[in-house]
Amino acid sequence: MFGPSESAAVTGGIKLVLFDMDNVLCDYDRARRVAWLAKLAGITSESVHKAIWDSGFELLGDSGTLDAADYLRGFGERIGYPLSLDEWIEARRRSMQIDRAMLEIAGSLRQTVDIAVLTNNTTLVADHIAALLPELPPLFGSRMYASARFKTAKPDPRCYRLCLSELNVKPDSVLFVDDLMANVAGAREAGLFAHHHTSVEAFRQALSEHGLLHA
């Protein structure tokens, strides 16, 4: 569950729990998003996936290589449809469903430590999170960061360090949780403690071992 150097963290030294968003705080169904975009554009889901994800275009948004306006324009050009911001938001919204159990845990954690979100996404996600997942802003406030803000993306260690600089916390006082092992490894390289999210039960156990959540 923990990395080889993580035993020292189980001492109550964690000041911040940093959450990934997709498939941690919410279930994310990319196929549903792609299907809705394909219907709008009048092309196949396979064509949308190839144009945006297989091509590496989405990473240009996640890493901030493209700003929000260029990303949205390029997205439409690639699928051959003049996609509006509202349509992009709706496609994203349809693909996300909040994980109530994880939300409850985040609410409990907030009573004793700080909480924040770091997601690999364009700034459009952070800017419009109230429309995408209205349950998150009341819990996390402004502490919701898209990787594009830092001009890089997980698992680049710089992404975590720049986020923590914004939050004014030291890496060794942070527990990061992500569903992708590569991102967990990147966080550990950046000096954070990290948990690979596989289930709510396993996350509860990890928090308990860090002295953060009691049954």
N, C-alpha and C positions, 0 to 999 in steps of 0.2 A: 504493500500500500504506500509506503513512504520510500524515498530514496535512501541510499546508504548513509547520508550525512544528516538525516532528518530526525534522528532520535532526540537531538538537543532541543528540537522545537516543542517537544511534549512537556513543556514547563510553564505553560500559560503566557508565553512571550508574544503570542500573535495579537497584533493590534488591528489588523484589517483582513477581511476575507474578500478576495477578488474573484468574482464569478465571470466565466464565459456566459454567453447568452443562449445561442442556438444549441439545442439538445442538452442543456443544463437547466436553465430557468424556463425554457419552453421547448416543446417538441417542434422541430422544424422539418417540414415535408417539402423538399425542393421539387420533387416530381409534380406536386400539386401546383406550385408556383409556375413551373415550366409549362404545364398543360394550359393554365389560364393565359399565359403570355402567347402561347402558340395559337390559341383560339382568337385572341385579339388580332394577331398578325396574319392569320390565315395560312399558317405554315405548320409543319409537324413539330411535335415536342422534341424529336431528335434534332431537328434543324436548330431550334432555340438552344438546346444544350450545347451543341457543337459551336454555335456562334458566340456564346457567352462564357460557358464554363470550360469546355474542352480547348478553346482557343487561348485561354489565359486572360481574356478580357476582364473577367470579374476580379482577378488579382490586381489589375491596374487600379480598380476602384478601392479595393481593400487596403492597398499600400499607399494610397494617396498620390500615386503617379498621375492619375487623372483627378481633377477637382470635381465637385458634385455636378456642375453644369456640363462639363465635357463628358463625364461618365454617363449622364442621362442621355445626352445627345448621341453619344457613340453606341449606347445600348440600343436605341431606336434604329440607328443606321444599320447595325449588325443584324437585326431581325427584320429589317425592311418595313418598319412601321413607325410612324411619328409618335412614339410613346410619351405620354404626358407624365408629369410628376404624380398626379393623382392616380393614374393607372399603375405606375410603378409601385406606389405605396399600397394600392389595393392588392396587387399580385403578391407582394411581400406579406401583407396582413393575412391573406388567405392561407398562407403556408405555415403560420405560427399558432401554436396553442399553448397557453401558459401551463406550467407544471405546478399545480396547487400545493403539492407537498413541499417542493423546493421553495416556493414562495413563503410558505409558513416557516420553514427553517430560517430563511433570510430574515424574516421579521423577528424571530426569536434571537438571532445573532445580534441584531441591531441594538438590542438592549444592553449588550456588554462590549461590543467591538464595532468598528466602522465596517461598512460594506460598500462595495463598488462593483462596476461591471466593465470588462474589457472584451470587446467582441471584434473579430475580424470582419469589418464591414466598411462600406463607404460612409461618409459623414451623414448621408441622407437618413440612415437608420437612426443615428443618435438624435438628429434634428427633428425627426418625426416619430419618435418612440411613443409618444402619447397616443398617436393614431394606430400604431402597430401593436403595441402591448400596453394598454392603459393602466394595467396593474403595476407596472414597474416604476414609473416616476414617483408615486407616493412613498415607495420604499427607498429608492436610491437617489431621489432628487437629481441634482446636476452631476452626480458621480457616475455617469454612464458614458463610457468612452468608446468610440469607434477607432479601430487601428489607423484608419486613413488620417486621422487628426495628427498622428505622429510620423506620417510619411514613411511608414513601414508596417509590417504585419507580423503577427505571431507565426512561427516560433522564433523569429529574430529576437535575441535578448534585448536589443535596443528598444523594442516596442514596450516591453514590460518596464524597463528602467525609465523611459520617458513618461509612461503613465504614472509610475510611483513618484516621479519628480513632481508631477502636477498635484498629486495627492499629499505630497510632503511626508512620505513614510519611507522607512528603510526596507530593503528587500527581505532582510532576515526577520522582519516582524509581520510578514504577509504570508497568508495561505491562499494559493490560487487553485481554482478548480476548473477543469476543462474536460470535455469528452474525448478529445484527440490526444493520444499519447505524445505525438510530436510536439504539441503545444505545452504539454506538461514538462517535457524534457527541456524545452526552450526556457520555461520559467525557472527551472532548477538551475540552468546554466547562468541565468541572470541573478541568481542568489535567493530566489523565493523558495518557500516550501510549497509543495504542489501535490494535488490529489487528482488521480485519473478517475473521472466520474463514470461509473458504470450502473449505479443504482442509488436510489434514495437511502436505502438501508446501509450500503457501504459508506456513503457520505456521512450519515449520522455517526457511524462507527469511527470514521476518521476524525470528525469533530470532537467526539468524546475522548479520543486518545490525545488530542491537542488540548483537552480541558476546556473546550469551547461550548459544548452542548451536553447537557445531562439528561438522561432518560427520565 
